[in-house]
Structures are given as structure tokens and as C-alpha cells.
Amino acid sequence: MNVAELFSLEGKIALVTGSGRGIGKALAEGFAAAGARVWVNARDPEKGQKVAAAVGGRFIQGDISSSTDIQAMAKRIEDEEGRLDVLVNNAAIEFVMPFEKTDLKLSEQTWRVNVRGPEELTLALLPLLKKAKAASIINITSIHDSMPYPHNLDYNMAKAALNMFTRTLALELGPMGIRINNLAPGAVETDINREVIDEIGRDKFGEWIPLGRVARVDEMIGPALFLASSASSYVNGSTLYADGGYMLNLVRYRP
């Protein structure tokens, strides 16, 4: 077998939610470069259309917190494609707040976008995934699906729930020929995170992360491409941590 073909997405149809910026945008670019026809999803049409044009893909507007939008997205892809080979549930939100100051409306919004949205979208797209040969679902979780982060309870819980969503569906969808896995980034320099990284201090991240630095968004492409392609044809229900070893050093004892 040609090893390069293992990582090819030539002829594949992919949907990446929340791909108007950040990790989602990088994955859309990477998948397109690997040969996929990419559906770029974003709430902001200006950002989404710009990314779609850059990757030669198609833009589909939709808010993952909206059942109406989710059903409309599934209907459009069904009408125009008839199948879906790769689904990346990337869209997410995060509100940092101490537990004693919890805003339950923000908590509900976090759950709706980060957990219920992926569940509902995956269900709506399941008939199209079943029509593809060896479809792949990738849920973008986080190292915080298992490592707690203070003042971030709802985000931590949501990512943990998404992790269990993946593990459970691996049992149910595997017999259908559909693989589902998690890609769990650590500290990644997105537009949203850059201010926080600077506030905490890059020198601290350099000390905490064994590879000595925060990740670039394009460093998530390789792991995602592996999970999307036939290179991972026997990988199902797993979590691929792309964190530079950060999780190994969260208990920071001095040598």
C-alpha cells in the first residue's frame, strides 16, 4: 500500500463545525489540502464564506445551539451531497467563572453548544454517515475532559460528557462501519486564547509544557487528519491528546 494514500482524503466530503476561525479553520484548510471537499460551518457568514473560498469548499451557516439550524444543515448536505465521510464536532464555547458566581444561563449555554449540539447534529447526519464507506466522526474535546481547571466547571463537565459520548457511540456505531474518536488539544494559541496566554505568561507555559511552548493551531491538523483518514482505520472510541505532554506535568513538583 502507498503510505501517502493512508492519509489522503481525496474524494471525501467533510463538515467541520465552528470553522470560521481557530482550530476549526485550520482543520478545514488541512482537510482541503488532503483532497476533501469541505463544508465550512460558522455563525458569522463573513468569516465562514472567507474560509470556504480560501479552501475551495462550501459555506453552511448555522448555530450549533439551534435545533432549527442543525436540521437545516443536515437537510442541505443531504440534498447536495447525499453522504458525509467526515464530521468534526469542533464548535464550542467557554465561560470562565468561579463556582460560587455561577451564571446558570451561561452554564446551560455551555452545555447546549458543547454537548447537546454535537449529539443532535451527529444524530441528524447519521443517515448520511451510514451511506459513506468507513465514515469518521471526530469530537474536539480538551485535556480538560479529564484534568480539572478551576473556575471552569461547566466547560470541564461538558468536555468530559463529550468524551463519554464518543466512547458510548463507538460501541453503537462501530458495527455500522462508522468510527468515532476524540481529538483533545492542550494549550493552543487561537485568537480567543491569545490574550489569556499573554496574561498568564508565555514563560509559565514554557515551564509547564514539556515541549516548552504553546501549540500553533496548524499543529492540530496532523492528528485530525490521522483520525479522519484510513490511516486510523482500526482506531475507534479513543482519545488522541495533542498537548505537548502538558497533562504529564500538571502536578508541578520541582526536581
Secondary structure as UniProt FT lines:
FT   HELIX           3..6
FT   TURN            10..11
FT   STRAND          13..16
FT   TURN            17..18
FT   HELIX           22..33
FT   TURN            34..35
FT   STRAND          37..42
FT   HELIX           45..55
FT   STRAND          58..61
FT   TURN            64..65
FT   HELIX           67..80
FT   STRAND          86..89
FT   HELIX           99..101
FT   HELIX           104..111
FT   HELIX           112..116
FT   HELIX           117..131
FT   STRAND          136..140
FT   HELIX           143..145
FT   TURN            150..151
FT   HELIX           153..173
FT   HELIX           174..176
FT   STRAND          179..185
FT   TURN            191..193
FT   HELIX           194..200
FT   HELIX           202..208
FT   TURN            210..211
FT   HELIX           217..220
FT   HELIX           221..228
FT   HELIX           230..232
FT   TURN            233..234
FT   STRAND          239..242
FT   TURN            244..245
FT   HELIX           246..249
//
